[in-house]
Amino acid sequence: AEKSTTRVFDKAGVTAQWLNCPARAGEFVDANCDVPPAPTDLVLHIVPSSQRSSDAVFGVAFVTGSAGAYADIFFDRVQRVHDQDRNISIAALLGSVFAHEIGHLLLGEHSHSRDGLMVGQWRPDQLNKIGKGNLFFDSRDAKRLRVRAAELSTAQTLAMTASESGN
């Protein structure tokens, strides 16, 4: 799924880096995951299911205004679509859901598009493209993502500079 997501973001001109944080008995397996997320980090939780949203919703990004940092992905929805169409791999679909929710985190509220990965509800043609590895951000969204990623990169650099200077 990460490879699929990374490929989607590469096509948009944005580099993704991943840190996996599986937990066992309520403890993270990787000590790096015990560090609180930086202001520029985005956190995806894969949750077993959601009883509150419609079956057509694969995830939810917690966004206020222009951005967010956390999203939940509903695995049961991904599994259901895969069970209905075995031509769509779980990894490809999960990767597209990751990319879509990350798109919301970076682009903010009201970031659904008419075309591409950020369509509000995927129809059979989008699912078919996901199965073939051909659903990407449209050119407008890709440009906005590059701008937002550059802003975050600058913020990260400024934050590290302030921290290193003792401020």
MARVO-569971 format. One line per 3 residues: their letters; for each residue z, y, x of N, C-alpha, C. Coordinates in nm, 2 decimals. Atoms other than C-alpha are relative to their C-alpha. Layout:
! residues N
A) Z/Y/X/Z/Y/X/Z/Y/X ~ ...
***
This chain:
! residues 167
AEK) 0.00/-0.12/0.08/0.00/0.00/0.00/0.00/0.13/0.09 ~ 0.00/-0.12/-0.09/0.08/0.24/0.29/-0.13/0.02/0.06 ~ 0.13/-0.02/-0.06/-0.25/0.17/0.45/-0.10/0.06/-0.10
STT) 0.09/-0.06/0.10/-0.43/0.25/0.12/0.03/0.14/-0.02 ~ -0.04/-0.14/0.02/-0.23/0.57/0.07/-0.05/0.08/0.12 ~ 0.04/-0.07/-0.13/-0.29/0.67/0.44/-0.15/0.03/0.00
RVF) 0.15/-0.01/0.01/-0.67/0.61/0.39/-0.04/0.11/-0.10 ~ 0.03/-0.11/0.10/-0.67/0.84/0.08/0.03/0.13/0.06 ~ -0.03/-0.12/-0.05/-0.49/1.11/0.26/-0.08/0.04/0.12
DKA) 0.09/-0.02/-0.11/-0.70/1.07/0.57/-0.13/0.06/-0.05 ~ 0.13/-0.05/0.06/-1.01/1.13/0.35/0.02/0.14/-0.04 ~ -0.03/-0.14/0.04/-0.84/1.45/0.23/0.03/0.09/0.12
GVT) -0.02/-0.08/-0.12/-0.78/1.56/0.59/0.15/0.03/0.02 ~ -0.14/-0.01/-0.01/-0.40/1.51/0.57/0.06/-0.13/0.07 ~ -0.06/0.12/-0.07/-0.20/1.28/0.81/0.13/-0.04/-0.07
AQW) -0.12/0.05/0.06/0.07/1.06/0.66/0.08/-0.08/0.11 ~ -0.08/0.08/-0.09/0.36/0.91/0.86/0.10/-0.07/-0.09 ~ -0.08/0.08/0.09/0.58/0.64/0.70/0.13/-0.04/0.07
LNC) -0.12/0.06/-0.04/0.94/0.53/0.74/0.05/-0.09/-0.12 ~ -0.04/0.09/0.10/1.03/0.22/0.54/0.15/-0.01/0.00 ~ -0.15/0.00/0.01/1.39/0.21/0.42/0.05/-0.11/-0.10
PAR) -0.05/0.10/0.09/1.46/-0.13/0.26/0.16/-0.01/0.02 ~ -0.15/0.01/0.00/1.83/-0.19/0.17/0.04/-0.15/-0.03 ~ -0.06/0.13/0.04/2.04/-0.51/0.16/0.15/0.03/-0.02
AGE) -0.15/-0.01/0.04/2.38/-0.52/-0.01/0.04/0.15/0.01 ~ -0.03/-0.14/0.01/2.36/-0.14/-0.06/-0.01/0.08/0.14 ~ 0.01/-0.06/-0.13/2.30/-0.07/0.31/-0.14/0.00/0.05
FVD) 0.13/-0.01/-0.06/1.98/0.05/0.48/-0.01/-0.10/0.12 ~ 0.03/0.09/-0.11/1.83/-0.21/0.72/-0.02/0.08/0.13 ~ 0.04/-0.09/-0.11/1.70/0.07/0.95/0.10/0.11/0.01
ANC) -0.09/-0.11/-0.02/1.96/0.31/1.09/-0.06/0.14/-0.02 ~ 0.07/-0.13/0.01/1.70/0.59/1.09/0.00/0.04/-0.15 ~ 0.00/-0.04/0.14/1.72/0.58/0.71/0.13/0.05/-0.05
DVP) -0.13/-0.06/0.03/2.08/0.68/0.71/0.01/0.15/0.02 ~ 0.01/-0.14/-0.02/1.98/1.03/0.82/-0.06/0.07/-0.13 ~ 0.05/-0.07/0.12/1.94/1.27/0.53/-0.15/0.05/0.02
PAP) 0.14/-0.05/-0.01/1.57/1.36/0.46/0.00/0.15/0.04 ~ 0.02/-0.14/-0.04/1.45/1.68/0.63/-0.07/0.07/-0.12 ~ 0.06/-0.08/0.11/1.33/1.96/0.40/-0.15/-0.03/-0.02
TDL) 0.14/0.03/0.01/0.97/1.85/0.48/-0.03/-0.14/-0.03 ~ 0.02/0.14/0.03/1.02/1.48/0.40/-0.02/-0.02/-0.15 ~ 0.02/0.04/0.14/0.90/1.32/0.08/0.05/-0.14/-0.01
VLH) -0.07/0.13/0.02/1.09/1.02/-0.06/-0.06/-0.07/-0.12 ~ 0.05/0.08/0.12/0.93/0.75/-0.28/0.10/-0.12/-0.02 ~ -0.08/0.11/0.04/1.15/0.50/-0.46/-0.09/-0.09/-0.08
IVP) 0.07/0.10/0.08/0.99/0.18/-0.58/0.11/-0.06/-0.09 ~ -0.10/0.05/0.09/1.19/0.09/-0.89/-0.06/-0.11/-0.08 ~ 0.05/0.11/0.07/1.16/-0.23/-1.09/-0.07/0.04/-0.13
SSQ) 0.06/-0.04/0.13/1.08/-0.06/-1.42/0.06/0.13/-0.05 ~ -0.05/-0.12/0.06/1.13/0.24/-1.64/0.00/-0.03/-0.15 ~ 0.00/0.02/0.15/1.24/0.21/-2.01/-0.04/0.13/-0.07
RSS) 0.02/-0.13/0.07/1.18/0.58/-2.08/-0.14/0.05/-0.01 ~ 0.13/-0.06/0.01/0.82/0.66/-2.01/-0.10/-0.10/-0.06 ~ 0.10/0.09/0.06/0.50/0.52/-2.17/-0.05/-0.10/0.10
DAV) 0.05/0.11/-0.08/0.34/0.21/-2.04/-0.12/0.05/0.09 ~ 0.11/-0.06/-0.08/0.05/0.43/-1.90/0.05/0.07/0.12 ~ -0.06/-0.08/-0.11/0.29/0.61/-1.66/0.04/-0.10/0.11
FGV) -0.03/0.08/-0.11/0.30/0.45/-1.32/0.12/0.05/0.09 ~ -0.11/-0.06/-0.08/0.56/0.69/-1.17/0.03/0.14/-0.05 ~ -0.04/-0.14/0.03/0.73/1.02/-1.19/0.04/0.07/0.13
AFV) -0.03/-0.09/-0.11/0.75/1.30/-0.94/0.10/0.11/-0.05 ~ -0.10/-0.10/0.04/1.06/1.52/-0.96/-0.04/0.13/0.07 ~ 0.05/-0.12/-0.05/0.90/1.86/-0.92/0.05/0.12/-0.07
TGS) -0.03/-0.13/0.06/1.02/2.21/-0.98/-0.09/0.11/0.06 ~ 0.09/-0.10/-0.05/0.77/2.49/-0.95/-0.11/-0.05/0.08 ~ 0.11/0.03/-0.08/0.55/2.45/-0.66/0.01/-0.13/0.08
AGA) -0.01/0.12/-0.08/0.68/2.13/-0.50/0.12/-0.08/-0.04 ~ -0.11/0.09/0.02/0.92/1.84/-0.49/0.02/-0.09/0.12 ~ -0.03/0.09/-0.11/1.07/1.58/-0.26/0.02/-0.14/-0.04
YAD) -0.03/0.14/0.04/1.14/1.27/-0.46/-0.09/-0.04/-0.12 ~ 0.08/0.06/0.11/0.93/1.04/-0.68/0.04/-0.15/-0.02 ~ -0.02/0.14/0.03/0.99/0.71/-0.85/-0.13/-0.07/-0.04
IFF) 0.12/0.08/0.03/0.72/0.44/-0.87/0.05/-0.12/-0.08 ~ -0.04/0.11/0.08/0.75/0.18/-1.15/-0.08/-0.12/0.03 ~ 0.08/0.11/-0.04/0.65/-0.15/-1.01/-0.05/-0.09/-0.11
DRV) 0.05/0.09/0.11/0.63/-0.34/-1.34/-0.13/0.05/-0.06 ~ 0.12/-0.05/0.05/0.35/-0.11/-1.45/-0.12/-0.04/0.10 ~ 0.10/0.04/-0.09/0.16/-0.18/-1.13/-0.03/-0.15/-0.01
QRV) 0.01/0.14/0.02/0.22/-0.55/-1.17/-0.08/-0.04/-0.13 ~ 0.07/0.02/0.12/0.10/-0.54/-1.53/-0.15/0.02/0.01 ~ 0.14/-0.03/-0.02/-0.23/-0.38/-1.44/-0.07/-0.10/0.09
HDQ) 0.06/0.11/-0.09/-0.29/-0.63/-1.16/-0.01/-0.13/-0.08 ~ 0.01/0.13/0.08/-0.21/-0.92/-1.40/-0.12/0.01/-0.10 ~ 0.11/-0.01/0.09/-0.47/-0.78/-1.64/-0.14/0.00/0.07
DRN) 0.13/-0.01/-0.08/-0.74/-0.73/-1.37/0.03/-0.04/0.14 ~ -0.02/0.05/-0.13/-0.71/-0.95/-1.06/-0.09/0.06/0.11 ~ 0.09/-0.07/-0.09/-0.99/-0.74/-0.90/0.07/0.12/0.06
ISI) -0.07/-0.11/-0.06/-0.74/-0.47/-0.84/0.13/-0.05/0.07 ~ -0.12/0.05/-0.07/-0.49/-0.56/-0.57/0.12/0.08/-0.03 ~ -0.13/-0.07/0.01/-0.13/-0.47/-0.60/0.01/0.11/0.10
AAL) -0.01/-0.09/-0.11/-0.15/-0.30/-0.26/-0.09/0.12/-0.03 ~ 0.09/-0.11/0.03/-0.45/-0.09/-0.36/0.05/0.09/-0.11 ~ -0.05/-0.08/0.11/-0.30/0.02/-0.69/0.13/0.07/0.03
LGS) -0.12/-0.06/-0.04/0.04/0.08/-0.55/-0.03/0.12/0.10 ~ 0.04/-0.11/-0.09/-0.12/0.29/-0.27/-0.05/0.12/-0.07 ~ 0.06/-0.11/0.08/-0.31/0.50/-0.53/0.11/0.07/-0.08
VFA) -0.11/-0.06/0.07/0.01/0.55/-0.73/0.08/0.08/0.10 ~ -0.07/-0.08/-0.10/0.19/0.66/-0.41/-0.07/0.13/0.02 ~ 0.08/-0.12/-0.03/-0.09/0.90/-0.33/0.00/0.10/-0.12
HEI) -0.01/-0.09/0.12/-0.09/1.04/-0.69/0.13/0.07/-0.01 ~ -0.13/-0.06/0.02/0.28/1.10/-0.70/0.03/0.09/0.12 ~ -0.01/-0.09/-0.12/0.28/1.25/-0.34/-0.08/0.12/-0.03
GHL) 0.08/-0.11/0.04/0.00/1.47/-0.47/0.08/0.10/-0.09 ~ -0.08/-0.09/0.08/0.24/1.60/-0.74/0.11/0.07/0.09 ~ -0.11/-0.06/-0.08/0.52/1.65/-0.48/-0.06/0.12/0.08
LLG) 0.06/-0.11/-0.09/0.28/1.86/-0.26/-0.06/0.11/-0.08 ~ 0.07/-0.10/0.07/0.09/2.04/-0.53/0.08/0.07/-0.11 ~ -0.09/-0.06/0.10/0.37/2.11/-0.78/-0.04/-0.03/-0.14
EHS) 0.02/0.02/0.14/0.38/2.13/-1.15/-0.15/0.02/-0.04 ~ 0.14/-0.02/0.06/0.06/2.11/-1.36/-0.11/-0.03/0.10 ~ 0.10/0.03/-0.10/-0.13/1.94/-1.08/-0.10/-0.11/-0.04
HSR) 0.10/0.10/0.04/-0.34/1.70/-1.28/-0.14/0.06/0.00 ~ 0.13/-0.05/-0.01/-0.71/1.73/-1.24/-0.09/-0.07/-0.10 ~ 0.10/0.06/0.09/-1.02/1.65/-1.44/-0.07/-0.12/0.07
DGL) 0.07/0.10/-0.08/-1.16/1.43/-1.16/0.09/-0.05/0.11 ~ -0.06/0.05/-0.12/-1.04/1.21/-0.88/0.14/-0.06/-0.03 ~ -0.13/0.07/0.00/-0.70/1.06/-0.80/0.10/0.07/-0.09
MVG) -0.11/-0.08/0.07/-0.50/1.34/-0.98/-0.03/0.01/-0.15 ~ 0.02/0.01/0.15/-0.64/1.26/-1.33/0.13/-0.04/-0.06 ~ -0.13/0.02/0.06/-0.35/1.26/-1.57/0.02/-0.15/-0.05
QWR) -0.01/0.14/0.04/-0.42/0.91/-1.71/-0.12/-0.07/0.05 ~ 0.12/0.08/-0.06/-0.64/0.66/-1.52/-0.06/-0.08/-0.11 ~ 0.08/0.07/0.09/-0.91/0.52/-1.73/-0.06/-0.12/0.07
PDQ) 0.06/0.12/-0.07/-1.10/0.19/-1.66/-0.09/0.04/0.12 ~ 0.09/-0.03/-0.12/-1.35/0.37/-1.43/0.08/0.04/0.12 ~ -0.08/-0.03/-0.12/-1.07/0.51/-1.21/0.06/-0.13/0.05
LNK) -0.06/0.13/-0.05/-0.90/0.16/-1.20/-0.11/-0.08/0.07 ~ 0.11/0.07/-0.07/-1.24/0.01/-1.11/-0.02/0.06/0.15 ~ 0.01/-0.07/-0.13/-1.27/0.27/-0.82/0.12/-0.04/0.09
IGK) -0.12/0.04/-0.08/-0.91/0.18/-0.71/-0.03/-0.14/0.05 ~ 0.02/0.14/-0.04/-1.01/-0.19/-0.70/-0.10/-0.01/0.11 ~ 0.10/0.00/-0.10/-1.31/-0.10/-0.48/0.04/0.09/0.12
GNL) -0.04/-0.09/-0.11/-1.11/0.14/-0.26/-0.07/0.13/0.00 ~ 0.09/-0.12/0.01/-1.31/0.44/-0.38/0.06/0.11/-0.08 ~ -0.05/-0.11/0.08/-1.07/0.67/-0.57/0.08/0.09/0.10
FFD) -0.06/-0.10/-0.10/-0.98/0.98/-0.37/0.03/0.13/-0.07 ~ -0.02/-0.13/0.06/-0.86/1.33/-0.43/-0.13/0.07/-0.01 ~ 0.12/-0.08/0.01/-1.14/1.56/-0.55/0.01/0.11/0.10
SRD) 0.01/-0.10/-0.11/-1.25/1.83/-0.31/0.09/0.12/-0.02 ~ -0.10/-0.11/0.02/-1.04/2.10/-0.47/0.14/-0.04/0.03 ~ -0.14/0.04/-0.03/-0.72/1.90/-0.46/0.02/-0.03/0.15
AKR) -0.01/0.03/-0.14/-0.80/1.78/-0.10/0.02/0.13/0.08 ~ -0.02/-0.13/-0.07/-0.83/2.15/0.01/0.14/0.05/-0.02 ~ -0.14/-0.05/0.03/-0.50/2.24/-0.17/0.10/-0.09/0.08
LRV) -0.09/0.09/-0.07/-0.33/1.94/0.00/0.00/0.04/0.15 ~ 0.01/-0.04/-0.14/-0.45/2.05/0.35/0.08/0.13/0.02 ~ -0.08/-0.13/-0.01/-0.31/2.40/0.29/0.15/-0.03/-0.01
RAA) -0.14/0.03/0.02/0.02/2.26/0.16/0.06/-0.07/0.13 ~ -0.05/0.07/-0.12/0.05/2.02/0.46/0.01/0.09/0.12 ~ -0.01/-0.10/-0.11/-0.02/2.30/0.70/0.13/0.09/-0.02
ELS) -0.13/-0.08/0.03/0.26/2.51/0.53/0.12/-0.08/0.04 ~ -0.12/0.09/-0.04/0.50/2.21/0.57/0.01/-0.02/0.15 ~ 0.00/0.02/-0.15/0.40/2.16/0.93/0.05/0.12/0.07
TAQ) -0.06/-0.12/-0.05/0.47/2.52/1.00/0.14/0.02/-0.02 ~ -0.14/-0.01/0.03/0.80/2.51/0.82/0.08/-0.09/0.09 ~ -0.07/0.10/-0.08/0.90/2.20/1.02/0.01/0.06/0.14
TLA) 0.00/-0.06/-0.14/0.81/2.38/1.35/0.10/0.11/0.00 ~ -0.09/-0.11/0.00/1.00/2.69/1.25/0.15/-0.05/-0.01 ~ -0.13/0.05/0.01/1.30/2.49/1.14/0.05/-0.06/0.13
MTA) -0.04/0.06/-0.13/1.31/2.30/1.47/0.03/0.11/0.10 ~ -0.02/-0.11/-0.09/1.27/2.62/1.66/0.13/0.07/-0.02 ~ -0.13/-0.06/0.03/1.56/2.78/1.48/0.12/-0.09/0.04
SES) -0.10/0.10/-0.03/1.77/2.47/1.53/0.02/0.00/0.15 ~ 0.00/0.02/-0.14/1.69/2.45/1.90/0.06/0.13/0.06 ~ -0.04/-0.12/-0.06/1.77/2.82/1.96/0.15/0.03/-0.04
GN) -0.14/-0.02/0.03/2.12/2.78/1.81/0.03/0.08/-0.12 ~ -0.02/-0.08/0.12/2.06/2.98/1.50/0.03/-0.09/-0.12
***
